[in-house]
Amino acid sequence: MNATYEIKPRRVSFDWERTPLHWIPGEPTATHVINVLHLLLPAGERWFVKVFKEALPLVTDDELLADVKGFMGQEATHSVQHSYVLDHLAEQGLDTKPYTRHVDWIFDVLLGEKPPVWAPVPANEWLRFRLSLIAAIEQFTAVLGDWVLSAESLDAADPDPVMLDLLRWHGAEEVEHRSVAFDMYQHTGGSGLPRYVRRIEGMAVTAPVLLWLWAAGASYLIRHDPQLRGSIRYSLREHNKAVKKGLLPTWRELGAAIPRYLRRSYHPSQEGSMRAAVEYLATSPAARAAAAAMRRAATS
């Protein structure tokens, strides 16, 4: 929990009219590996908000409650803004619906309010399990957020500035609220050893599923890219080329996030740089425009 920093949503907007399909010039693999975010986040972050709404009655700490509500507002905004990118991809001839239908099913049905019939568990345990998944997912989003804020090689690749601002605005907010999902789980996930074991279980499910979804998503985007016309396929070799150029986070950066999270004494406040996040949010074109709009609305 954060006693001195208010977590609040920023009502940003982005103009996608001039953003090319390959927004990192000459780097379709790096472009589409990052574009998987747009495939997963609209449904995923809507699901975060739904699960947290279910858990709100369990929150007995006013400070945590304020953080959770701020988190929910930020995640709802992320979901909307990433869904607009999907619309832009469709306008450029890249239809993502055949893939996102599967993502929607995972979050809306498989991980919905009621446990699946093959996993009959009490409602409170099903809620705690889903909260543990969100806490584990947020471990990775904090790591990715910190990476994109400091990815100098990405700047050097001359990416589309609007897409870069979206990614860094989102990444900064992920660092900003990096502890909320973990604190929510710790607060509502029971006590003692069972709570810790369930936290491990959440990561054990999350890490391989995210890896699979990401690889499948990147493969889908590259395979259906109308400009590539099947000329390349997603492969670990091409992925690693982009990693070596600094256009994607290293496997070590991502993998090291798991043992850190599994430490009994771990807390996500150790992840990333809050200073870097706050500094970017103060300079982000979209965040600044949103803040100016709020000031105008307050004085009108």
C-alpha positions in Angstrom: 0.0 0.0 0.0 1.1 3.5 -0.7 0.5 6.1 2.0 2.0 9.1 0.0 1.1 8.5 -3.6 -2.3 8.6 -5.1 -3.1 6.0 -7.9 -5.5 7.6 -10.3 -6.7 6.9 -13.9 -5.7 9.3 -16.6 -8.3 9.7 -19.3 -5.8 9.6 -22.2 -6.5 9.3 -25.9 -4.4 8.6 -29.0 -4.6 9.5 -32.6 -3.8 6.4 -34.7 -4.4 7.9 -38.1 -0.7 8.1 -39.0 0.6 5.0 -37.2 1.9 2.4 -39.7 1.3 -1.3 -39.4 5.0 -1.9 -38.8 5.4 0.9 -36.3 9.0 -0.2 -35.7 10.4 0.4 -39.2 11.8 -2.7 -40.8 11.2 -4.8 -37.7 8.0 -6.8 -38.2 8.9 -9.5 -35.5 9.6 -6.9 -32.8 6.5 -5.0 -33.8 4.2 -7.9 -33.6 5.7 -9.5 -30.4 4.9 -6.2 -28.7 1.5 -6.0 -30.5 0.5 -9.1 -28.6 -0.2 -6.7 -25.7 -3.2 -5.4 -27.7 -4.5 -8.9 -28.2 -4.4 -9.8 -24.5 -5.0 -6.6 -22.6 -8.6 -5.5 -23.6 -10.1 -8.7 -22.3 -7.5 -9.3 -19.6 -7.8 -5.9 -18.0 -11.6 -6.0 -18.1 -11.3 -9.2 -16.3 -9.0 -7.7 -13.6 -11.7 -5.1 -12.9 -14.5 -7.7 -12.7 -12.5 -9.9 -10.3 -11.6 -6.9 -8.1 -15.2 -5.8 -8.0 -16.1 -9.2 -6.6 -13.4 -8.9 -4.0 -14.1 -5.3 -2.9 -16.4 -6.4 0.0 -13.5 -8.3 1.5 -11.3 -5.2 1.7 -11.2 -3.8 5.3 -8.3 -1.3 4.9 -9.3 2.2 3.7 -5.9 2.9 2.2 -5.8 -0.4 0.2 -9.4 0.3 -0.9 -8.4 3.6 -2.3 -5.4 2.0 -4.1 -7.6 -0.7 -5.5 -10.2 1.7 -6.9 -7.4 3.7 -8.5 -6.0 0.5 -10.0 -9.4 -0.5 -11.4 -9.8 2.9 -13.0 -6.3 2.6 -14.6 -6.9 -0.9 -15.9 -10.3 0.0 -17.4 -8.6 2.8 -19.3 -5.8 0.5 -20.5 -8.4 -2.0 -21.8 -10.2 0.7 -23.8 -7.1 2.2 -25.3 -5.6 -1.1 -26.4 -8.9 -2.1 -28.0 -8.7 1.0 -30.2 -5.3 -0.3 -31.5 -7.1 -3.5 -32.5 -9.6 -1.4 -34.5 -6.6 0.4 -36.2 -5.0 -3.0 -37.1 -8.3 -4.1 -38.6 -8.5 -0.9 -40.7 -5.0 -1.8 -42.0 -6.2 -5.3 -43.1 -5.1 -7.3 -40.0 -8.2 -8.8 -38.4 -7.5 -10.0 -34.9 -10.9 -11.3 -34.0 -10.2 -15.0 -34.7 -7.5 -14.8 -32.0 -9.1 -12.5 -29.5 -12.2 -14.7 -29.4 -10.1 -17.3 -27.7 -8.7 -14.8 -25.3 -12.2 -13.6 -24.5 -13.2 -17.1 -23.8 -10.3 -17.7 -21.4 -11.1 -14.6 -19.3 -14.9 -14.5 -19.6 -15.8 -18.2 -19.4 -12.8 -20.3 -18.2 -11.9 -17.7 -15.5 -15.4 -16.3 -15.0 -17.2 -15.7 -11.8 -18.2 -19.4 -11.5 -15.5 -22.1 -11.4 -15.5 -24.5 -14.3 -17.5 -27.7 -13.8 -14.3 -29.8 -13.8 -12.8 -27.8 -10.9 -15.6 -27.6 -8.3 -14.1 -25.4 -5.5 -15.9 -23.1 -3.0 -16.6 -19.6 -4.3 -14.2 -17.9 -1.9 -11.3 -20.2 -3.0 -12.1 -19.6 -6.7 -12.0 -15.9 -6.0 -8.7 -16.2 -4.2 -7.2 -18.3 -7.0 -8.1 -15.7 -9.6 -6.7 -12.9 -7.4 -3.4 -14.9 -7.2 -3.4 -15.0 -11.0 -3.8 -11.3 -11.3 -1.0 -10.7 -8.8 1.3 -13.0 -10.8 0.4 -11.3 -14.1 1.0 -7.9 -12.6 4.5 -9.0 -11.7 5.3 -9.4 -15.4 3.5 -6.1 -16.4 5.6 -4.2 -13.9 8.8 -5.8 -15.4 7.6 -5.0 -18.9 6.6 -1.5 -17.8 10.1 -0.8 -16.4 11.7 -2.2 -19.5 9.8 0.0 -22.0 10.5 3.1 -19.9 14.3 2.6 -20.3 14.5 0.9 -23.7 16.9 3.3 -25.4 17.3 0.9 -28.4 13.6 1.3 -29.0 14.0 5.0 -29.3 17.0 4.6 -31.7 14.8 2.4 -34.0 12.6 5.4 -34.8 9.3 3.9 -33.8 5.9 5.6 -34.3 5.8 8.2 -31.5 2.1 7.6 -30.8 2.6 3.9 -30.2 5.7 4.5 -28.1 3.7 7.0 -26.0 0.9 4.5 -25.5 3.4 1.8 -24.4 5.3 4.1 -22.1 2.2 5.7 -20.6 0.8 2.2 -19.9 4.2 0.9 -18.7 4.5 3.9 -16.3 1.1 3.2 -14.8 2.0 -0.5 -14.4 5.1 0.6 -12.3 2.9 3.1 -10.5 0.4 0.5 -9.3 2.9 -2.4 -9.2 2.0 -3.4 -5.7 -1.8 -3.1 -5.7 -2.7 -6.6 -7.0 -0.2 -8.2 -4.7 -1.4 -6.3 -1.7 -5.0 -7.1 -2.7 -4.2 -10.8 -2.8 -2.3 -10.8 0.5 -5.2 -8.9 2.1 -7.9 -11.2 0.9 -6.1 -14.5 0.2 -6.3 -16.0 3.6 -3.4 -16.4 6.0 -0.3 -18.5 6.7 1.1 -21.2 4.5 -2.0 -21.7 2.3 -1.9 -18.1 1.2 1.8 -18.5 0.2 1.2 -21.8 -1.5 -1.7 -20.3 -3.5 0.6 -17.4 -4.6 3.1 -20.0 -5.9 0.3 -21.8 -7.7 -0.8 -18.6 -9.3 2.6 -18.0 -10.8 3.0 -21.7 -11.8 -0.2 -21.3 -13.9 0.5 -17.7 -15.1 4.0 -18.0 -16.4 3.6 -20.9 -18.9 0.2 -19.7 -20.1 1.4 -16.2 -20.8 4.4 -17.6 -22.7 2.1 -19.8 -24.8 -0.4 -16.9 -25.4 2.4 -14.6 -26.4 4.0 -17.0 -28.9 0.7 -17.9 -30.4 -0.3 -14.3 -30.6 3.0 -13.2 -32.3 2.7 -16.2 -34.7 -0.9 -15.2 -35.5 -0.1 -11.5 -36.2 2.9 -12.3 -38.4 1.1 -15.0 -40.3 -1.9 -12.7 -41.1 0.0 -9.5 -41.7 -1.2 -8.4 -45.1 2.1 -6.6 -45.8 4.2 -9.7 -45.1 2.1 -12.0 -47.2 3.5 -15.1 -45.5 7.1 -14.1 -46.3 8.3 -14.8 -42.7 7.1 -16.8 -39.8 7.5 -16.1 -36.1 10.5 -18.0 -34.8 12.7 -18.0 -31.7 15.6 -17.1 -34.0 13.9 -13.9 -35.2 12.7 -13.1 -31.7 16.2 -13.4 -30.4 17.5 -11.1 -33.1 15.1 -8.4 -31.9 16.2 -9.1 -28.3 19.9 -8.6 -29.2 19.0 -5.3 -30.9 17.3 -4.2 -27.6 13.9 -4.0 -29.2 12.4 -6.7 -26.8 13.2 -7.5 -23.2 15.7 -10.3 -22.6 14.6 -13.8 -21.5 16.7 -13.3 -18.4 14.9 -10.1 -17.5 11.5 -11.9 -17.8 12.6 -15.2 -16.3 14.3 -13.6 -13.2 11.0 -12.0 -12.3 9.7 -15.5 -11.3 12.1 -16.5 -8.5 11.9 -13.0 -7.1 8.2 -13.3 -6.9 8.4 -16.7 -5.2 10.5 -15.5 -2.3 8.5 -15.6 0.9 9.6 -12.1 1.8 8.9 -10.6 -1.6 7.0 -7.4 -2.3 6.5 -5.7 -5.7 7.6 -2.3 -4.4 11.1 -3.7 -5.3 10.2 -3.7 -9.0 11.1 -1.0 -11.4 11.6 2.7 -10.7 8.7 4.8 -9.4 10.8 7.9 -10.2 11.1 6.9 -13.9 7.4 6.2 -14.1 6.4 9.5 -12.5 8.8 11.4 -14.7 7.5 9.9 -17.8 3.9 10.5 -16.9 4.8 14.2 -16.4 6.1 14.4 -20.0 3.9 11.9 -21.9 2.0 13.8 -24.6 -1.2 11.8 -24.0 -1.0 12.1 -20.2 -0.3 15.8 -20.3 -3.2 16.3 -22.7 -5.5 14.4 -20.4 -4.4 16.4 -17.4 -5.0 19.7 -19.3 -8.5 18.5 -20.2 -9.2 17.7 -16.6 -8.0 21.2 -15.5 -10.2 22.8 -18.1 -13.2 20.8 -17.0 -12.6 21.7 -13.4 -12.5 25.5 -14.1 -15.4 25.6 -16.6 
